[in-house]
């Protein structure tokens, strides 16, 4: 998820290396990130991100509780 904003930027880094001044290359990279930021999607429930990272499953926005089957 984090990689996608930098995909377009990665294509432009070779071009940025050709600038004579570091400040100009930095300005181009900064502007690219500002343009990409407009397309970011805000998370609906950032407080649930820790649970998703821990492996909790959700279906249609509702937490799925898995019951263990006794053998």
Backbone bond lengths (Angstrom), bond angles and torsions (degrees), N, CA, C in turn:
res aa  C-N    CA-C-N  psi(-1)  N-CA   C-N-CA  omega(-1)  CA-C   N-CA-C  phi
1 X - - - 1.447 - - 1.531 110.59 -
2 X 1.310 116.01 -39.72 1.455 119.08 -177.81 1.524 110.88 -74.62
3 X 1.314 117.20 -27.25 1.458 120.69 -177.05 1.525 112.62 -67.68
4 X 1.323 118.81 -32.80 1.456 120.72 -171.88 1.530 114.49 -58.80
5 X 1.341 120.97 -38.96 1.469 118.10 177.88 1.520 113.11 -64.77
6 X 1.315 116.61 -24.30 1.453 120.15 -176.69 1.523 112.89 -92.92
7 X 1.340 118.03 -4.96 1.461 120.66 -179.11 1.523 110.88 -62.77
8 X 1.322 117.28 -47.22 1.466 120.38 179.23 1.525 110.25 -67.43
9 X 1.304 116.29 -36.18 1.463 120.53 -179.63 1.526 111.12 -66.57
10 X 1.311 116.62 -37.27 1.455 120.93 -179.73 1.529 110.88 -60.78
11 X 1.335 116.64 -35.01 1.458 120.50 178.39 1.525 111.86 -66.66
12 X 1.326 116.65 -26.80 1.462 120.73 -174.82 1.525 113.70 -93.57
13 X 1.326 118.19 -8.08 1.470 119.00 -175.75 1.520 111.91 -67.18
14 X 1.325 117.58 -34.72 1.461 118.98 177.25 1.522 110.58 -63.04
15 X 1.316 116.24 -40.51 1.463 119.83 178.01 1.530 110.34 -65.94
16 X 1.324 116.90 -38.00 1.464 121.04 -179.26 1.529 111.45 -66.64
17 X 1.319 117.64 -27.01 1.468 121.02 179.26 1.528 111.87 -67.22
18 X 1.324 117.21 -21.01 1.459 120.85 -178.06 1.524 113.33 -82.08
19 X 1.335 117.99 -7.94 1.465 120.34 178.76 1.520 109.75 -68.99
20 X 1.311 116.62 145.02 1.462 121.28 -179.35 1.523 112.23 -75.15
21 X 1.350 116.33 -33.20 1.464 120.31 -178.79 1.528 110.02 -112.86
22 X 1.307 115.37 137.19 1.459 121.72 -179.83 1.523 111.00 -60.81
23 X 1.333 117.08 -35.32 1.463 120.72 -178.38 1.525 111.35 -62.03
24 X 1.315 116.93 -37.43 1.477 119.97 -179.74 1.523 110.75 -70.13
25 X 1.315 116.81 -40.67 1.465 120.11 177.85 1.522 110.00 -64.22
26 X 1.327 116.41 -41.58 1.462 120.68 178.31 1.512 110.63 -63.21
27 X 1.324 117.42 -38.35 1.463 121.10 179.36 1.523 111.20 -64.79
28 X 1.324 117.09 -40.85 1.466 120.66 178.90 1.529 110.13 -64.93
29 X 1.321 117.27 -45.84 1.464 121.15 179.56 1.522 110.38 -63.28
30 X 1.323 117.88 -42.80 1.463 122.14 179.03 1.531 110.80 -61.26
31 X 1.324 116.54 -44.08 1.460 120.30 179.82 1.526 111.19 -64.11
32 X 1.326 117.24 -39.04 1.469 120.88 177.37 1.525 111.11 -61.14
33 X 1.340 116.47 -41.21 1.466 119.32 178.23 1.529 111.45 -67.47
34 X 1.315 117.66 -35.88 1.463 120.65 178.10 1.530 111.27 -65.93
35 X 1.320 116.98 -38.29 1.467 120.64 176.98 1.524 110.38 -67.72
36 X 1.341 117.35 -43.04 1.463 121.28 179.69 1.521 111.48 -65.52
37 X 1.331 117.74 -31.79 1.462 121.75 -178.11 1.526 111.87 -62.48
38 X 1.315 117.55 -28.60 1.459 120.86 -179.50 1.522 111.91 -66.16
39 X 1.331 116.76 -20.72 1.462 120.68 -179.31 1.523 112.92 -97.41
40 X 1.320 118.41 -0.46 1.461 120.94 179.56 1.522 109.74 -63.09
41 X 1.302 116.38 145.49 1.456 121.60 176.61 1.523 108.36 -103.72
42 X 1.305 115.77 124.66 1.464 120.45 179.79 1.526 109.80 -72.71
43 X 1.321 116.61 138.81 1.465 120.86 178.01 1.523 110.00 -70.24
44 X 1.321 116.03 138.40 1.457 120.86 -179.52 1.529 112.06 -75.41
45 X 1.313 117.44 -34.67 1.459 121.44 -177.11 1.529 109.42 -140.47
46 X 1.330 117.66 77.01 1.470 118.83 -176.81 1.529 113.46 -64.14
47 X 1.329 117.53 -21.13 1.474 119.59 179.08 1.534 111.71 -68.77
48 X 1.331 117.56 -18.61 1.464 121.00 179.19 1.526 112.49 -90.09
49 X 1.312 117.16 -3.87 1.455 121.02 -177.02 1.527 112.36 -60.51
50 X 1.327 117.40 -37.33 1.473 120.85 179.34 1.529 110.57 -64.11
51 X 1.336 117.30 -38.20 1.466 120.41 178.25 1.528 111.14 -67.25
52 X 1.320 116.61 -41.22 1.460 120.47 178.87 1.522 109.56 -63.15
53 X 1.312 116.63 -40.99 1.469 120.77 178.13 1.529 110.79 -64.18
54 X 1.328 117.06 -33.10 1.463 121.27 -179.90 1.529 112.09 -75.52
55 X 1.351 117.38 -11.96 1.461 119.74 176.38 1.509 114.84 106.78
56 X 1.316 118.54 7.75 1.460 121.38 177.83 1.521 108.61 -68.57
57 X 1.338 116.69 135.30 1.461 121.07 -179.18 1.520 110.91 -95.79
58 X 1.332 115.49 144.33 1.459 122.48 177.92 1.517 108.47 -128.08
59 X 1.326 116.04 140.62 1.463 121.88 172.97 1.515 107.40 -128.01
60 X 1.318 116.04 121.35 1.469 122.68 -178.16 1.525 111.76 55.18
61 X 1.328 116.72 35.40 1.451 121.63 176.58 1.514 114.77 82.63
62 X 1.331 117.76 4.09 1.464 121.69 -179.26 1.524 108.75 -113.81
63 X 1.332 115.63 133.52 1.458 120.74 -178.42 1.523 109.96 -65.74
64 X 1.330 116.45 131.55 1.461 122.46 179.72 1.520 108.05 -94.93
65 X 1.315 115.91 121.42 1.463 121.01 178.96 1.517 107.35 -98.47
66 X 1.320 115.56 119.06 1.460 120.77 -179.24 1.516 108.84 -93.45
67 X 1.337 115.32 128.63 1.457 120.20 178.85 1.524 108.50 -95.36
68 X 1.320 114.65 137.39 1.455 119.28 178.82 1.521 108.95 -80.13
69 X 1.317 116.19 137.69 1.448 121.88 -179.92 1.514 107.93 -95.00
70 X 1.345 116.88 124.71 1.463 121.48 179.43 1.519 108.79 -76.89
71 X 1.320 116.39 134.72 1.476 119.97 -177.54 1.488 111.88 -92.55
